[in-house]
Amino acid sequence: ICLALETTGDFSITVGAVVAAAIASLIVRELFGYSFATWRFHLRGEDAIRGPHDVGWIRQISAAMLMRRDFKAVGADRPIQEVREGFTTGREKQAVLVRDGRYAGLVLAADLNVAAGSEGEPVGSVARLGDAVLLPGTPIRQVMRAFAEAETDVLAVIDPETRRVLGTVTEAHVLRKYGEELERRNEEMVFG
């Protein structure tokens, strides 16, 4: 539109171009569901974006913002029986295993109960998700993808250099936070 005005200097062409662009935009949104720019984002793998209101905020929510710092840490060499007795019934569902201050995996309360015949073995023998971790800067979309790939509902957030555990993130909390933020953004868009 600006090029048409700059080239011709004729305001009547500019008005026609504005009307044509607005009509084309409305038709595309009605028939296609979103704009050409949003479609280009989808081609690049940004499938969570449904419009211009989604571009910025979805990248701002990271694993560091979603993690809980009140996790239970247990030495990976402690006996299974000792760790099982340390769990508060019904409250704690998992513990983060550490070895020399570094992340060594997660152990679920259910796994400790299943390992009934091996109470003397170290808890590290029933550890899982030793390699499935999140980094503090991981965006929420990749966090959700990591849950699906690891087939789990909890992941540890670690420092990439020291592998020290910073916190844990649960899938339920991530989905709840995403839903709350999406609702807040929609309210902002509707009510200003």
KEKE-3310 file (N, C-alpha, C; in steps of 0.2 Angstrom, whole numbers, plus 5000, padded with zeros to 4 digits):
npx = (5004:5010:5020:5012:5006:5018:5024:5014:5008:4995:4980:4968:4971:4978:4968:4959:4968:4970:4957:4955:4966:4961:4949:4954:4962:4952:4945:4954:4957:4944:4942:4954:4958:4969:4981:4992:5006:5005:5003:5016:5024:5019:5024:5037:5038:5032:5020:5011:5007:4994:4990:4995:4995:5001:5014:5025:5024:5024:5036:5042:5040:5048:5057:5064:5055:5044:5048:5048:5056:5056:5060:5063:5078:5089:5103:5111:5117:5111:5102:5088:5077:5079:5077:5063:5057:5059:5050:5035:5019:5008:5011:5023:5029:5040:5058:5073:5088:5105:5122:5137:5133:5128:5116:5107:5096:5079:5068:5053:5040:5032:5040:5049:5041:5039:5051:5053:5060:5073:5079:5092:5099:5107:5097:5099:5099:5086:5083:5077:5076:5088:5095:5085:5082:5079:5084:5087:5083:5074:5060:5042:5035:5044:5046:5034:5035:5046:5041:5032:5041:5049:5040:5034:5028:5035:5050:5067:5075:5091:5107:5116:5130:5136:5128:5120:5105:5092:5078:5061:5049:5032:5021:5007:5007:5014:5004:4993:4998:5001:4988:4982:4989:4986:4973:4973:4980:4970:4959:4965:4966:4953:4946:4955)
npy = (4994:5006:5007:5008:5021:5029:5027:5031:5042:5045:5046:5039:5027:5021:5021:5011:5000:4998:4994:4983:4975:4973:4966:4954:4949:4947:4937:4927:4923:4919:4908:4900:4900:4906:4919:4922:4924:4917:4904:4903:4902:4890:4881:4882:4875:4880:4877:4879:4892:4902:4914:4932:4935:4925:4924:4931:4928:4914:4910:4916:4909:4898:4882:4886:4895:4887:4877:4868:4871:4864:4850:4832:4827:4813:4803:4793:4781:4776:4763:4755:4751:4761:4773:4771:4771:4784:4791:4801:4795:4795:4809:4812:4808:4806:4805:4815:4808:4810:4810:4813:4826:4828:4826:4811:4804:4799:4793:4784:4783:4772:4763:4760:4753:4742:4736:4727:4715:4718:4726:4730:4734:4748:4763:4769:4759:4757:4768:4780:4790:4796:4802:4810:4826:4843:4859:4875:4886:4880:4882:4882:4875:4865:4859:4852:4844:4836:4829:4820:4813:4807:4799:4802:4810:4819:4829:4833:4848:4854:4861:4865:4865:4860:4850:4850:4848:4859:4860:4853:4848:4846:4838:4840:4853:4861:4860:4866:4879:4884:4884:4894:4905:4906:4909:4921:4929:4929:4935:4948:4952:4952:4960:4971)
npz = (5000:5004:4995:4983:4985:4986:4974:4964:4970:4971:4980:4978:4973:4984:4994:4987:4987:5001:5005:4997:5002:5015:5013:5007:5018:5027:5021:5019:5033:5036:5028:5028:5041:5048:5046:5032:5037:5049:5044:5038:5049:5055:5045:5048:5060:5071:5078:5088:5087:5084:5080:5079:5092:5099:5097:5104:5118:5120:5119:5129:5141:5151:5156:5167:5173:5176:5184:5200:5215:5227:5228:5232:5236:5234:5238:5226:5230:5241:5251:5244:5253:5264:5257:5253:5265:5269:5261:5261:5264:5250:5248:5242:5226:5219:5218:5216:5211:5216:5212:5219:5219:5207:5194:5193:5189:5191:5203:5206:5218:5216:5209:5219:5228:5220:5219:5229:5233:5233:5244:5249:5239:5230:5227:5215:5206:5202:5195:5184:5168:5167:5156:5151:5152:5157:5152:5159:5151:5141:5131:5133:5124:5119:5131:5133:5122:5126:5137:5131:5123:5132:5139:5152:5167:5174:5175:5177:5180:5175:5178:5164:5164:5176:5179:5190:5200:5197:5199:5198:5185:5182:5171:5172:5179:5169:5158:5165:5168:5155:5150:5159:5155:5142:5143:5150:5140:5130:5136:5138:5124:5121:5130:5131)
capx = (5000:5014:5023:5008:5006:5024:5025:5009:5006:4987:4977:4963:4974:4979:4961:4957:4973:4968:4951:4957:4970:4957:4945:4958:4964:4946:4943:4959:4956:4938:4942:4960:4958:4974:4984:4998:5011:5004:5004:5023:5026:5018:5029:5044:5037:5029:5013:5007:5005:4987:4989:5000:4995:5004:5021:5030:5023:5025:5044:5045:5039:5053:5057:5065:5049:5039:5050:5048:5063:5055:5060:5066:5085:5092:5109:5109:5120:5107:5098:5081:5073:5080:5073:5056:5054:5059:5044:5029:5014:5004:5012:5029:5028:5046:5064:5078:5094:5111:5128:5142:5130:5126:5109:5108:5090:5073:5065:5046:5038:5029:5046:5052:5037:5039:5058:5052:5065:5080:5080:5098:5103:5106:5091:5101:5097:5079:5082:5075:5076:5095:5097:5079:5082:5077:5088:5082:5080:5070:5054:5037:5033:5049:5045:5029:5037:5050:5036:5029:5046:5051:5034:5034:5025:5040:5057:5072:5079:5098:5112:5120:5138:5138:5123:5117:5098:5089:5071:5058:5043:5027:5017:5001:5009:5015:4998:4989:5002:5000:4981:4981:4992:4982:4966:4975:4981:4964:4956:4968:4964:4946:4944:4959)
capy = (5000:5012:5007:5011:5028:5032:5027:5035:5049:5045:5043:5035:5020:5019:5019:5005:4995:4997:4990:4976:4971:4971:4961:4948:4947:4944:4931:4922:4921:4915:4901:4896:4900:4911:4923:4919:4924:4912:4898:4902:4900:4883:4878:4882:4871:4884:4875:4882:4899:4902:4921:4936:4936:4919:4924:4933:4925:4907:4909:4918:4904:4893:4877:4889:4898:4882:4872:4869:4870:4860:4843:4828:4824:4807:4800:4787:4775:4774:4757:4756:4751:4767:4778:4769:4773:4791:4794:4802:4791:4799:4816:4812:4803:4804:4809:4816:4805:4813:4806:4818:4833:4829:4823:4803:4801:4800:4787:4785:4779:4766:4759:4758:4748:4736:4733:4724:4710:4720:4732:4731:4737:4755:4766:4770:4753:4758:4775:4781:4796:4798:4807:4815:4832:4850:4865:4881:4890:4877:4885:4878:4870:4860:4855:4848:4838:4832:4824:4815:4809:4803:4796:4803:4816:4823:4829:4837:4854:4854:4866:4862:4864:4856:4844:4850:4849:4865:4859:4848:4851:4841:4839:4844:4860:4864:4861:4871:4886:4886:4886:4900:4910:4907:4912:4928:4933:4930:4941:4954:4953:4954:4966:4976)
capz = (5000:5005:4989:4978:4986:4985:4967:4960:4973:4970:4986:4976:4972:4990:4997:4984:4990:5008:5005:4994:5007:5021:5011:5006:5024:5031:5017:5021:5039:5037:5024:5030:5049:5050:5041:5028:5041:5054:5040:5037:5056:5055:5041:5051:5065:5076:5077:5094:5086:5081:5077:5081:5099:5102:5094:5109:5125:5121:5119:5136:5147:5150:5161:5174:5176:5177:5189:5207:5218:5233:5226:5237:5233:5238:5236:5222:5233:5247:5250:5242:5259:5267:5253:5253:5272:5269:5257:5265:5260:5246:5246:5238:5221:5216:5221:5212:5213:5214:5214:5219:5218:5200:5192:5192:5187:5195:5206:5208:5224:5214:5208:5226:5230:5215:5220:5236:5235:5233:5248:5251:5233:5229:5224:5208:5202:5199:5193:5177:5165:5168:5151:5149:5157:5154:5153:5162:5145:5137:5130:5135:5118:5119:5137:5132:5118:5130:5141:5126:5120:5138:5141:5159:5169:5178:5172:5181:5176:5177:5175:5158:5164:5182:5180:5197:5199:5199:5201:5194:5182:5181:5165:5174:5180:5163:5155:5169:5167:5148:5149:5162:5151:5136:5145:5151:5134:5126:5140:5136:5118:5120:5134:5131)
cpx = (5004:5018:5019:5007:5012:5026:5021:5008:4998:4984:4971:4965:4975:4973:4959:4962:4971:4962:4952:4961:4966:4952:4948:4960:4958:4944:4948:4958:4949:4939:4948:4961:4964:4977:4990:5004:5011:5006:5012:5026:5025:5022:5036:5044:5035:5022:5009:5005:4999:4986:4995:5000:4999:5012:5026:5030:5025:5032:5046:5044:5044:5053:5059:5059:5044:5041:5049:5054:5062:5055:5064:5072:5087:5098:5108:5112:5116:5103:5091:5076:5073:5076:5066:5053:5054:5053:5038:5023:5009:5006:5018:5028:5035:5052:5069:5085:5100:5117:5134:5140:5128:5120:5111:5102:5085:5071:5058:5045:5035:5035:5049:5048:5037:5046:5058:5057:5072:5081:5087:5102:5102:5100:5093:5100:5090:5078:5080:5076:5083:5097:5091:5079:5080:5082:5084:5079:5075:5063:5048:5035:5038:5048:5040:5031:5042:5046:5034:5035:5049:5046:5034:5030:5029:5047:5061:5074:5086:5102:5116:5127:5139:5133:5120:5109:5096:5082:5068:5052:5039:5023:5011:5002:5010:5009:4994:4992:5000:4992:4979:4983:4989:4976:4968:4976:4975:4959:4958:4966:4957:4944:4949:4964)
cpy = (5006:5013:5010:5019:5032:5032:5031:5042:5050:5042:5039:5028:5017:5017:5012:4999:4993:4992:4983:4972:4969:4966:4954:4945:4943:4937:4925:4919:4917:4908:4897:4896:4904:4914:4919:4919:4919:4905:4897:4900:4892:4879:4877:4878:4874:4883:4877:4889:4899:4909:4925:4937:4930:4920:4925:4929:4918:4905:4911:4913:4898:4888:4881:4892:4893:4877:4873:4867:4866:4853:4839:4825:4818:4805:4793:4780:4773:4768:4759:4756:4758:4773:4777:4772:4780:4795:4795:4799:4796:4806:4816:4807:4802:4808:4809:4812:4809:4809:4812:4825:4833:4824:4815:4800:4802:4793:4788:4781:4772:4761:4756:4752:4741:4732:4730:4719:4712:4727:4734:4735:4745:4757:4768:4765:4753:4765:4775:4788:4800:4803:4811:4820:4838:4855:4871:4885:4887:4880:4880:4873:4864:4856:4850:4842:4834:4827:4819:4810:4804:4798:4796:4809:4820:4823:4834:4842:4854:4860:4863:4861:4860:4850:4844:4851:4855:4865:4853:4851:4845:4843:4842:4851:4864:4865:4866:4878:4888:4888:4892:4906:4912:4911:4919:4932:4934:4935:4947:4956:4955:4960:4972:4977)
cpz = (5000:4998:4983:4979:4985:4977:4963:4963:4973:4976:4984:4975:4979:4994:4994:4987:4997:5009:5002:4999:5013:5019:5010:5013:5028:5027:5019:5028:5040:5034:5027:5037:5052:5044:5037:5032:5046:5050:5039:5044:5057:5051:5044:5058:5072:5076:5083:5092:5082:5078:5080:5088:5103:5101:5100:5116:5126:5121:5126:5142:5146:5156:5168:5177:5178:5183:5196:5210:5225:5231:5232:5233:5237:5234:5232:5225:5239:5246:5248:5248:5263:5264:5254:5260:5273:5265:5262:5261:5257:5244:5241:5233:5218:5220:5216:5215:5211:5216:5213:5217:5211:5199:5190:5190:5192:5198:5208:5214:5222:5212:5214:5229:5226:5217:5227:5238:5235:5237:5249:5245:5233:5225:5217:5204:5199:5196:5186:5175:5167:5162:5149:5154:5153:5156:5155:5156:5140:5137:5131:5130:5118:5126:5136:5127:5122:5135:5137:5124:5126:5141:5149:5160:5173:5175:5177:5177:5179:5174:5170:5160:5170:5183:5187:5196:5202:5202:5197:5191:5180:5175:5167:5175:5174:5159:5158:5167:5160:5147:5153:5158:5145:5137:5146:5145:5130:5129:5138:5129:5117:5124:5135:5137)
residu = (ILE:CYS:LEU:ALA:LEU:GLU:THR:THR:GLY:ASP:PHE:SER:ILE:THR:VAL:GLY:ALA:VAL:VAL:ALA:ALA:ALA:ILE:ALA:SER:LEU:ILE:VAL:ARG:GLU:LEU:PHE:GLY:TYR:SER:PHE:ALA:THR:TRP:ARG:PHE:HIS:LEU:ARG:GLY:GLU:ASP:ALA:ILE:ARG:GLY:PRO:HIS:ASP:VAL:GLY:TRP:ILE:ARG:GLN:ILE:SER:ALA:ALA:MET:LEU:MET:ARG:ARG:ASP:PHE:LYS:ALA:VAL:GLY:ALA:ASP:ARG:PRO:ILE:GLN:GLU:VAL:ARG:GLU:GLY:PHE:THR:THR:GLY:ARG:GLU:LYS:GLN:ALA:VAL:LEU:VAL:ARG:ASP:GLY:ARG:TYR:ALA:GLY:LEU:VAL:LEU:ALA:ALA:ASP:LEU:ASN:VAL:ALA:ALA:GLY:SER:GLU:GLY:GLU:PRO:VAL:GLY:SER:VAL:ALA:ARG:LEU:GLY:ASP:ALA:VAL:LEU:LEU:PRO:GLY:THR:PRO:ILE:ARG:GLN:VAL:MET:ARG:ALA:PHE:ALA:GLU:ALA:GLU:THR:ASP:VAL:LEU:ALA:VAL:ILE:ASP:PRO:GLU:THR:ARG:ARG:VAL:LEU:GLY:THR:VAL:THR:GLU:ALA:HIS:VAL:LEU:ARG:LYS:TYR:GLY:GLU:GLU:LEU:GLU:ARG:ARG:ASN:GLU:GLU:MET:VAL:PHE:GLY)
# end
